[in-house]
Amino acid sequence: ATGAVVVLGSANADLVVRAPRLAGPGETLSATSATTGAGGKGLNQAVAAARAGARVAFAGAVGEDPHGQLLRGVLQRDGVDTALLRTDGARATGLAVVTVTDDGENSILVVPGANALDDLTDDDRRAVAAASHLVLQLERPRELVRRALRVAREHGTTTVLTPAPVSDGLDELVALTDLLVLNAGEAEELSGEPGVERAAEALSRSATTVVVTLGADGALVATGGAVVRRVPARPAAAVDTTGAGDTFAGVLVALLAEGARLERALAAATTAASLSVERPGAAASMPTRAEITAALPDLPDPTRLQEAT
Ligand code: ATP
């Protein structure tokens, strides 16, 4: 069905500290700068899909604190519906403390905070049932993800899972997934198969369609146990690949939700992701629909596409 996208996932305040090197145990080191921005795979994918033109609701949780207000504001500025964004009075907004060194090394500490909220509300259920696509990652409690996938399945809502971070025991979730989107390392880890083709083929015996992203090599698609398509990347001068995967997933779903065929959605997703790596930041670097269309001139605007299908 054509229509709305619900992203159920994580939202974090990203505290990015730039330093000459990573601090060692017991060491106090003078850092160069610190900035606070919006992050979390759920928030990133919601923003990517909204910028690409989708009608998106974000089902997440933040704390009753300034970081929560910051994230709410970021989502609203990009036109993401925040009616399902809950405020957890007992926990702080999720926080990722990222140290980036001058030579590009990084280390990350994540405090899940309000992302640990694990109940699916009646409003969430109604929104999932009415949506065309439900998008999930694994930065919220496993049981919450499982329940949401089941509600989607019951109502014919297409399920999209980006299974990161990968862990053991995800078979049931993958079996409830229509479209699995993951990078090469995640595919190998999740399937236990060496080699990205074999991994994608194995996963596509469980999820309906598997899209594996391959960085500068684009992406491949597997269905029914076989690799069926390869999509080249759009060449890009990469300066910061943070959020490339989330841009890809968000834009892919945005196009599918407006009725585009998979091939067209993949072209838009690789184009959008390549544009995002040419600029610094995660959500900050995600392109708008106009920018995607400028780089991919034969991509119809949403209104014309609705008429054509
Ligand atoms: P990240 O963790 O950095 O967000 P990822 O590991 O989840 O990324 P990748 O496979 O590295 O995902 O990248 C996702 C998509 O971004 C690729 O399928 C490709 O379309 C695009 N992309 C990434 N790196 C490049 C690059 N150097 N040049 C062009 N496109 C790129």
Residues whose N, C-alpha, C, O or C-beta is under 5 A from the ligand:
A	BS01	ATP	N183 T213 L214 G215 A216 G218 A219 A233 R234 P235 A236 A238 T241 T242 G243 A244 G245 D246 F248 A269 T270 A273 S274 V277
